């Protein structure tokens, strides 16, 4: 099931020149398939604070492999960092940073450094994210709004991060658990507003509206999804949940208030019969609504309906099934 800041959607290609921003807000910042990228990174350990943690990185096969041992008897962190002025964050349409990682199930931290008005002092805007243990790649979405200012581990009373002023980005582990860690980083990019249309011909969204996370119908729908998650994934389905209040998400990607308003407006007619705010919509790969329900949808019924669709039958033939 989803964790705080993990996700799965895709991005490709190389860095877009700063003078030609992508209006969608999507722009590749660091790609470890690029031969010069590894030379821009350095390791910073807690030895600067008397700690004993270790850490080092190598770049091979288009990915950075960051490994080491965390020792909480001291500073308790290990990190890799990259000067970020050339990345020129904060361009039009950007709402956050996406990292494509493969890791060990531990909690890591994204860090953006922003100088302050005080000389020789810079704040670290940070947030932690969970990783999934396994061989598969995972996209982690970190909205700029989730970053909190700190200095040497202490919270600061400062305005939200100004991405255009960021002069360094980094990845660290400081989850207060002794032991080995390993994370692979393939790419860092920005992302913009969520576009359901981008899933057309690729995924079948199951779009669920609810008043909040404590909605009983929503909980039943989420339970049905979790119990048959492999079946949903096998049919290329993405769970999209929009709350009236709470942290909405699409897959593992957090949705902004603007994203949610756009989805509410798009499906306004389908939600008219939702007296208690709950509605579940099956959207096909062609972008059309195939089913609307004001009660939780049974996974077996959904699978049966999808498996009858001409596009699904064609998929199975192409996959030799």
N, C-alpha and C positions, 0 to 999 in steps of 0.2 A: 504494500500500500504506500501511498505517497508520504514523503517526509517533507520537512520544512521548505527546502529550496532545491529539490531535485526534479529533473524533468527529462522529456524525450521528444525533440523535434530537430530538424536538420538545417545546416548551413554549409556552403561550399566556397571554393576559390580563394583568391589572395587578397591582400589588403587593398581596399578601395582608397584612392588618393583623397586626402583631406579636402582638397578644393572641389571634389565631386562627390558629396555625400549621397548615400543611398536614401531616398525619401522614406523607405520602409524602416529606417533605423538599424538595418542589419549590415554589419561591416566586420570583416575578419581583422583582428588586431595582431595576433601571434599565431603562426602556423609552423609547427616544428618539422614540416616537410621542406621548409625553406632553409637552405644551407647556412645562412648567416644568423638565424634566430638564436641558436644555442649560445653564441658569443655575447649576447645581450643580457644573460642571466648570471646571477651570483648566489652563493649560499650564505645565509646569515644564521648563526646558531646562538643558543643561550649562553655560550661561553662569555659573551660580552657582559652578562649579568652574573657570572660565576657558576653557570649551569654546566651540566655534563651530557647533554643530549648530542647526538651525532646526526649527520645528514649530508647527502651528496646527490648529485644528479648526473645522468648521462643522457645523451640524445642519440637515438637510433631508430630506424624503421619509421621515421616520421612522428616520433613521440618523445617527450621528456619522461624519464623514469626517475622519480624522486624517492629515495629510500633512506632509512636510518633507524635509530633507536631513540625513543623519547624517554628522558629521565626527569622525573618531577622533583628530584632532590636538587633544587636550584631554580633556574629560570623556567625550565619546563616547556621550551618551544624549539622548533626547527623549521627553517623557512628557505624558500627561494624567492628572489626578487629581481625585478627588471625595471630600469628607468623608463618612464612612461610619457615624457613630454612629446615624443614623436608620434604617440598613439592618438593624441588630440581628441580625448573623450569629450562628450557633451555636445556632439553635433545634432542637428535637427532630427527629431524622430526617435532618438535613442532613449530607452527607458531603463536599461540595465546591461549587465555583462553575462554572457553565456560561456561556460567552460565545458569542454568535452573531455571526460575523464574515465578512467578505469581504475578501480581502487579496491581496498581491503575491508570496507564496511565501517571504517572509523570516521570520525567527524573532523573536517578540515575547515580552514578559515581563508576567505578571500580578504585581501587587504589593499586599500587604495590610500596612498599618502598624499596629503594636501598641505602645503605650507600655510602657516598662519601669519598674522601681522607681527608676531614676536620673532625677532631674529634668531636663527638657529633652532627654531622649534617648528615641528610639523606634526599634524594630527594624523593618526592612523584610523581611517574609516573602515570598519570591519564587520563581518558577519560570518557565522559558522554555517556549514551545510553538511548534511549527512551523505554518505556514499553507500552504494550497494556493492556487496561483496560478490565477485564473480568474474567471468570472462567477458561479459558484454560491456560495450561502451555506454556511458550515461551522460546526458546533457543536463547540466546544472544551471539554472537561471537565477541570477541574483539581481533583483531590482535595486536601483540606486537608493530607493527609499528605505531599504532594509539595512543600509550601512549606518553604523553608529560610531561617533568619534571617541577615540581613546588615545592615551599616551602612556606607554610603558604599562599597559594593562589597566589603567585607571580611566573611568568614564569621564568625559569632558562635557561641559555645557557650551556647546558650539552649534551654529546653524547646520542644516543638512549639508552633505557633501556637494561641492560644486565640481562636477566632473571635468569641466574645462580647465580647472586649476590643478588637477592631479598630475604629479610628476613622477610617480612610481606605482607599480602594481606588484602584488606578491601573493604567494600561496604558502600557508603555514599549517602546522599541526600543533595544537596546544590544548588537547582535550582532557588533560590531567590524568591520562592513563599511561603507565609505564609500559614499554615494550616496543617491538618492531613495527614499522609502518612502511607502506608502499602505495604510491599513487602514480599513475601514468597520465600525462596531460598531452592531448593531441592538438588542441586548438583553443584559442580565446577569441571571442567575438562580442560585438554589441548586439542587442536585439531591440525591436520596436514594438508597436502595438500588435496585439494578437489578431490574426486574420483567419477566420474560419475557412475562407476561400482557398487558402494555401494548402488545405488538406484535401481539396478536390482531386479525385482520381487516385488518392493515396491512402486515405483513412476514412473510416465510417464513425463520425462522432456520435456518442450517446450524450446528449445535452440535457442536464438535469438542473431545474430551478427549485430553490427552497429558501425559506425565510432565514434559516440558520443551521449550524452544524448539529443542533439538538433536535431537529425535525425528525420525528419517528419514521416517517415514510422515507426520508433521505437515508437514514441509518439502515433501513431494510434494503434499499437500492444499493448502497455501498457494500453491504454484506453479500448480496447476490453477486456483485461484481468481483469481490475478493475471492469468493468460493469458486468462481469459474473464470479466474483471471486468464488462464492459459487459453481458454476457448475464445475470450474476447480478443486477445492478442492474435490468435491464429486467424481471426476474421478481420484483422486490421482495424480494430476499434480503438477509439480514444475517448476516455471519460472526461467530460467537461462539466464542472459544477459551478453554478452561479448562485451565490447567496445574496439575500437582501442586506444582510449584515455578516461580515466575516471574510476570511481570506479565500476568495474564489480561485479556481485553478483549471487548467486544461492539461490533462496528463500530469506531468510534474512541473508544469510551468505556472507561476503565479500570474494572475490576471489583475490589471489595474482597474480602477473605477471606470475609466473610459472604455476599456475592453468590455466590461460587464454591461454598461449602458448600451453599447452597440449590439450586443447579443440580445438584450431584453427587447430592443427596438426591432431587431430582425425577426424575432419569434413572437412578437406581440400578439398576433392573431391566434397562434397555437396555445398561448397561455391564458386566453380569455376564460376558459372553463375551470381554471385552477382557483377554486374558492379559498383554499388554505395556503396558496402559494406554491404548492408542489406540482411540477410537471416534468415528465420524462419524454424526450424526443429522440427518436432514432433518425439520424440523417445519413443518407446514402452517399456513396462516393461521387455521385453526380450533383451533390449539393441540395437535393430535394428531401423534404421531410417524409419519411416512409411510415412513421407511426407516432402517434401522440397519445400519452396516457397520463391520467391524473392519479394513478396508483403506481407503486413500484413495478417495474417490468421483470418478469421471470426470465432468467438467463436461457433456459431451454427453449422457451417460446421465441425469444429473440433470435437464437441460433437457427431455429427451424425457419423463421421468416427470411433471414439473411441467406440461408443455404438454398432457398428457392429463387433468389434473385438471379436474373440472367448474367449480370456482371460477376457474381460470385461463382456461378457455374463455369464461366469462362476462366476465372482464376484457377479453379480446381483442375480444369483440363490442361491449362498451361503449366501447372505444377505437377502434372502427371498423376493426378489422384482421382 
